[in-house]
Amino acid sequence: RHNRHPRPNPGPSPNKLVSVLARAAAAAKSDKIGGMMMIGLSLPRVGDFWALCKPRVVALITLTAAAGAGLAATKHPVQPAALLIALVGITLVAAAAAAFNCLVEVWLDARMNRTKNRPLPGGRLTRMQAGVFAALLGAAGLWLTAHFGGILAASLTAAALFGYAVVY
């Protein structure tokens, strides 16, 4: 018999929907979706990315840069807005250097009681996540420093990034 009004498609069954959601949750938990590493930004991870930056060290670096700029401004006046933006750039690069340093020294941090619970040796962040985060911070910081602080400031900042991340 022919029905003039076919039934609407009810959509996926509840069991199938639960299965799909369970797989998505498992993929999100493992940071892999479609074979690609994802950077996931859950609230606990924000704190882990913050810790990767070693904020107390970065604050001292920024304070030192500000003091140097203040001393230089007595002979070479500078626009306050440009100085502030350049200091933000320097801060971002210092945070990138700290994060890169954590990547380079993860094996050492894993062996020391004081550092074994940091985000990388503690397994809360992957090396890929830390590397991408550090690269983005460094690129943004160097761009800001170059455009608002000048090429000399950006070059010195890049040298400091390399020195702290690799040489130190």
FILO-544752 format. One record per residue: z, y, x of N, C-alpha, C in turn; residue number from 1; residue in one letter. Coordinates in pm, whole numbers, padded with zeros to 5 digits, m for minus. Atoms other than C-alpha are relative to their C-alpha. Last residue first. Layout:
FILO-544752
Z Y X Z Y X Z Y X NUM A
...
This chain:
FILO-544752
m00146 00011 00009 02863 02840 07132 00037 m00140 m00045 168 Y
m00059 m00003 m00134 02498 02805 07236 00150 m00023 m00005 167 V
00049 00104 m00089 02355 02692 06901 00076 m00004 00134 166 V
00037 00125 00068 02495 02875 06600 m00033 m00112 00098 165 A
m00115 00061 00067 02687 03145 06784 m00036 m00136 m00060 164 Y
m00113 00024 m00091 02422 03235 07037 00115 m00072 m00066 163 G
00032 00112 m00086 02129 03193 06799 00117 m00035 00090 162 F
00013 00118 00086 02285 03420 06539 m00027 m00124 00085 161 L
m00137 00043 00029 02389 03667 06811 00001 m00124 m00089 160 A
m00051 00060 m00123 02029 03682 06933 00144 m00050 m00021 159 A
00064 00131 m00013 01911 03741 06576 00050 m00072 00125 158 A
m00062 00086 00101 02165 04023 06537 m00058 m00141 00007 157 T
m00134 00033 m00050 02050 04181 06863 00073 m00095 m00096 156 L
00018 00086 m00117 01690 04164 06744 00134 m00043 00058 155 S
00040 00133 00048 01779 04300 06399 m00016 m00096 00117 154 A
m00116 00062 00066 01971 04593 06549 m00033 m00141 m00047 153 A
m00099 00030 m00104 01682 04671 06786 00122 m00069 m00061 152 L
00041 00121 m00071 01427 04639 06504 00101 m00037 00109 151 I
00098 m00014 m00106 01601 04892 06284 m00024 m00131 00073 150 G
m00072 m00026 m00124 01916 04904 06074 m00093 00019 00119 149 G
m00095 m00111 00018 01766 04932 05726 00078 00034 00127 148 F
00052 m00110 00081 01448 04726 05743 00095 00119 m00011 147 H
00122 m00058 m00057 01542 04503 06035 m00045 00122 m00077 146 A
m00035 m00067 m00125 01900 04445 05917 m00122 00067 00062 145 T
m00075 m00122 00031 01790 04370 05561 00032 00079 00127 144 L
00091 m00094 00066 01523 04124 05679 00072 00132 m00029 143 W
00087 m00059 m00104 01763 03963 05925 m00099 00099 m00060 142 L
m00076 m00092 m00086 02022 03916 05652 m00085 00065 00107 141 G
m00031 m00121 00078 01779 03769 05400 00072 00103 00087 140 A
00125 m00073 00026 01638 03526 05657 00027 00130 m00076 139 A
00050 m00060 m00124 01983 03426 05782 m00126 00082 m00022 138 G
m00089 m00110 m00039 02128 03370 05436 m00055 00073 00122 137 L
00019 m00109 00098 01825 03166 05330 00088 00120 00033 136 L
00131 m00062 m00025 01835 02958 05649 m00026 00117 m00095 135 A
m00009 m00081 m00121 02210 02895 05615 m00132 00071 00028 134 A
m00089 m00114 00026 02175 02778 05254 00005 00093 00121 133 F
00077 m00091 00086 01877 02556 05338 00081 00126 m00028 132 V
00111 m00057 m00076 02067 02400 05627 m00082 00100 m00080 131 G
m00055 m00097 m00095 02390 02351 05432 m00112 00068 00079 130 A
m00053 m00114 00076 02210 02185 05142 00050 00108 00094 129 Q
00114 m00073 00057 02006 01963 05376 00049 00123 m00076 128 M
00055 m00079 m00110 02317 01863 05575 m00119 00083 m00050 127 R
00088 00074 m00089 02474 01752 05249 m00049 00092 00111 126 T
00133 m00059 m00011 02775 01916 05090 m00082 m00088 00093 125 L
00019 m00076 00123 03100 01762 04963 m00133 00076 m00001 124 R
00101 00058 00088 03090 01487 05226 m00023 00077 m00129 123 G
m00067 00052 00119 03419 01584 05394 m00097 m00058 m00102 122 G
m00060 00130 m00035 03234 01619 05726 00072 m00064 m00118 121 P
00096 00098 m00052 03007 01879 05562 00066 m00132 00041 120 L
00100 00050 00095 03248 02067 05334 m00097 m00105 00054 119 P
00098 m00106 00027 03541 02090 05579 m00112 m00058 m00086 118 R
00016 m00021 00144 03798 01812 05541 m00090 00119 m00033 117 N
00068 00115 00062 03765 01683 05900 m00020 00015 m00151 116 K
00131 m00034 00056 03839 02028 06045 m00067 m00113 m00078 115 T
00005 m00135 00057 04208 02032 06136 m00129 00027 m00074 114 R
m00082 m00008 00121 04229 01654 06184 m00012 00136 m00070 113 N
m00123 m00080 m00018 03939 01655 06431 00076 00011 m00132 112 M
m00098 00068 m00084 03681 01374 06436 00133 00073 00011 111 R
m00041 00125 00066 03462 01487 06145 00110 m00071 00078 110 A
m00093 m00033 00109 03451 01840 06288 00053 m00126 m00069 109 D
m00128 m00035 m00063 03295 01701 06606 00105 00032 m00106 108 L
m00052 00122 m00062 03015 01523 06420 00136 00025 00064 107 W
m00056 00086 00105 02961 01826 06197 00061 m00126 00059 106 V
m00125 00063 m00041 02920 02051 06503 00062 m00093 m00103 105 E
00011 00049 m00137 02555 02153 06471 00124 m00080 00038 104 V
00101 00106 m00006 02571 02182 06094 m00005 m00064 00138 103 L
m00059 00116 00068 02898 02380 06101 m00097 m00119 00002 102 C
m00097 00057 m00092 02738 02611 06358 00069 m00122 m00060 101 N
00078 00078 m00097 02445 02664 06122 00093 m00068 00101 100 F
00048 00119 00070 02693 02769 05852 m00083 m00089 00093 99 A
m00116 00088 00021 02872 03007 06088 m00043 m00130 m00067 98 A
m00035 00057 m00131 02540 03155 06201 00117 m00096 m00012 97 A
00101 00102 m00032 02433 03200 05839 00032 m00068 00133 96 A
m00032 00115 00086 02760 03382 05761 m00099 m00114 00026 95 A
m00122 00061 m00056 02700 03611 06060 00041 m00122 m00081 94 A
00041 00073 m00120 02344 03671 05937 00122 m00067 00065 93 V
00076 00119 00041 02469 03761 05589 m00041 m00083 00121 92 L
m00095 00094 00060 02731 03998 05732 m00070 m00129 m00041 91 T
m00075 00058 m00112 02472 04165 05956 00100 m00103 m00052 90 I
00090 00090 m00072 02249 04218 05653 00071 m00070 00115 89 G
00014 00117 00088 02539 04363 05451 m00091 m00103 00068 88 V
m00123 00078 m00016 02609 04589 05749 00000 m00123 m00092 87 L
00012 00071 m00128 02245 04702 05744 00124 m00085 00025 86 A
00093 00111 00023 02283 04785 05373 m00019 m00080 00129 85 I
m00065 00099 00087 02594 04993 05443 m00090 m00122 m00022 84 L
m00104 00069 m00078 02430 05171 05734 00067 m00109 m00082 83 L
00071 00090 m00092 02121 05253 05528 00099 m00079 00085 82 A
00054 00111 00080 02343 05393 05251 m00072 m00101 00090 81 A
m00105 00094 00042 02548 05600 05499 m00054 m00119 m00080 80 P
m00015 m00010 00145 02235 05755 05660 00107 m00102 m00044 79 Q
00066 00107 00073 02291 05767 06035 00024 00021 m00149 78 V
m00034 00007 00142 02376 06044 06278 m00083 m00107 m00073 77 P
00124 00025 00073 02320 05957 06646 00033 m00014 m00148 76 H
00112 m00054 m00077 02588 06095 06878 m00133 m00011 m00075 75 K
m00044 m00130 m00052 02899 06053 06659 m00112 00066 00080 74 T
00037 m00108 00094 02714 05784 06464 00046 00136 00050 73 A
00136 m00046 m00031 02735 05547 06764 m00038 00120 m00086 72 A
m00002 m00065 m00131 03113 05520 06726 m00136 00056 00037 71 L
m00076 m00124 00014 03084 05450 06354 00006 00077 00131 70 G
00089 m00095 00066 02810 05194 06415 00070 00135 m00016 69 A
00104 m00039 m00096 03031 05016 06666 m00095 00102 m00059 68 G
m00065 m00087 m00100 03323 05019 06422 m00101 00047 00103 67 A
m00025 m00130 00064 03100 04884 06145 00064 00098 00098 66 A
00130 m00068 00012 02972 04605 06372 00017 00139 m00062 65 A
00040 m00040 m00134 03330 04511 06465 m00133 00076 m00002 64 T
m00087 m00112 m00037 03434 04508 06099 m00037 00052 00139 63 L
00047 m00117 00076 03135 04289 06013 00082 00123 00036 62 T
00131 m00038 m00056 03222 04042 06290 m00051 00126 m00069 61 I
m00026 m00063 m00130 03588 04036 06180 m00131 00046 00066 60 L
m00062 m00130 00027 03485 03970 05818 00029 00074 00131 59 A
00107 m00090 00040 03252 03691 05934 00055 00140 m00028 58 V
00074 m00032 m00121 03538 03518 06116 m00109 00103 m00031 57 V
m00089 m00084 m00083 03755 03538 05804 m00070 00041 00129 56 R
m00009 m00141 00041 03467 03421 05581 00092 00087 00085 55 P
m00118 m00042 m00078 03389 03097 05768 00027 00149 m00025 54 K
00026 m00131 m00062 03044 03074 05603 00113 00049 00089 53 C
00098 00022 m00105 03077 02700 05528 m00026 00129 00078 52 L
m00072 00050 m00117 03392 02783 05331 m00093 m00022 00118 51 A
m00080 m00112 m00052 03185 02995 05089 00073 m00044 00127 50 W
00096 m00087 m00070 02935 02710 05047 00073 00119 00062 49 F
00041 00070 m00122 03226 02478 04967 m00101 00082 00079 48 D
m00108 m00009 m00097 03375 02727 04721 m00034 m00068 00131 47 G
00001 m00141 m00040 03042 02750 04542 00108 00023 00105 46 V
00093 m00019 m00111 03029 02370 04544 m00005 00146 00046 45 R
m00063 00042 m00125 03343 02339 04331 m00091 00023 00121 44 P
m00107 m00088 m00047 03178 02561 04069 00070 m00050 00125 43 L
m00116 00012 00087 02859 02356 04042 00112 00085 00059 42 S
m00100 m00104 m00019 02566 02493 04236 00113 m00012 m00102 41 L
m00107 m00006 00097 02326 02203 04287 00108 00105 00027 40 G
m00112 m00070 m00058 02094 02226 04592 00115 00009 m00098 39 I
m00026 m00123 00074 01847 01958 04489 00124 00067 00059 38 M
m00139 m00044 m00011 01704 01693 04715 00015 00132 m00073 37 M
m00021 m00122 m00078 01372 01566 04584 00148 00032 00006 36 M
00016 00026 m00142 01300 01206 04480 00024 00123 00087 35 G
00140 00024 m00032 01241 01305 04117 m00024 m00020 00149 34 G
00075 m00002 00125 01589 01448 04095 m00146 m00015 00039 33 I
00140 00040 m00011 01833 01372 04372 m00063 m00001 m00138 32 K
00082 m00110 m00048 02164 01557 04406 m00146 m00038 00018 31 D
00048 00039 m00133 02360 01231 04364 m00088 00107 00063 30 S
m00116 00029 m00084 02564 01373 04076 m00044 m00034 00141 29 K
m00064 m00128 m00035 02257 01532 03922 00117 m00023 00094 28 A
00089 m00070 m00094 02072 01199 03937 00061 00132 00044 27 A
m00008 00071 m00127 02366 01016 03778 m00086 00068 00105 26 A
m00131 m00030 m00058 02389 01278 03503 00015 m00067 00135 25 A
00004 m00140 m00046 02015 01252 03437 00132 00038 00066 24 A
00082 m00005 m00122 02036 00871 03422 m00005 00142 00056 23 R
m00076 00067 m00106 02328 00888 03176 m00078 00003 00131 22 A
m00105 m00092 m00046 02142 01144 02962 00081 m00060 00114 21 L
00066 m00109 m00071 01834 00919 02944 00104 00098 00055 20 V
00050 00053 m00126 02044 00617 02850 m00064 00109 00085 19 S
m00117 00018 m00086 02235 00812 02584 m00044 m00051 00137 18 V
m00045 m00132 m00038 01903 00925 02436 00120 m00009 00094 17 L
00095 m00047 m00101 01770 00568 02435 00042 00139 00051 16 K
m00021 00077 m00122 02080 00446 02255 m00090 00047 00113 15 N
m00120 m00047 m00069 02060 00729 02001 00026 m00076 00130 14 P
m00122 00060 00055 01702 00627 01918 00121 00053 00077 13 S
m00052 00114 m00074 01432 00868 02018 00128 m00052 m00064 12 P
m00029 m00029 m00140 01273 01081 01753 00059 m00120 00069 11 G
m00141 m00035 m00018 01305 01029 01375 00035 00035 00144 10 P
m00048 00075 m00116 00926 01049 01332 00145 00040 00025 9 N
00002 m00072 m00128 00870 01191 00986 00056 m00090 00110 8 P
m00134 m00042 m00044 00801 00940 00710 m00012 00077 00132 7 R
m00062 00086 m00102 00445 00933 00586 00137 00055 00041 6 P
m00093 m00082 m00079 00376 01114 00261 00067 m00088 00105 5 H
00058 m00134 m00020 00067 00970 00091 00088 00088 00086 4 R
m00098 m00103 00033 00187 00613 00135 m00061 00136 00033 3 N
00018 m00122 m00077 m00085 00347 00124 00100 00106 m00048 2 H
00000 m00117 00083 00000 00000 00000 00000 00124 00089 1 R
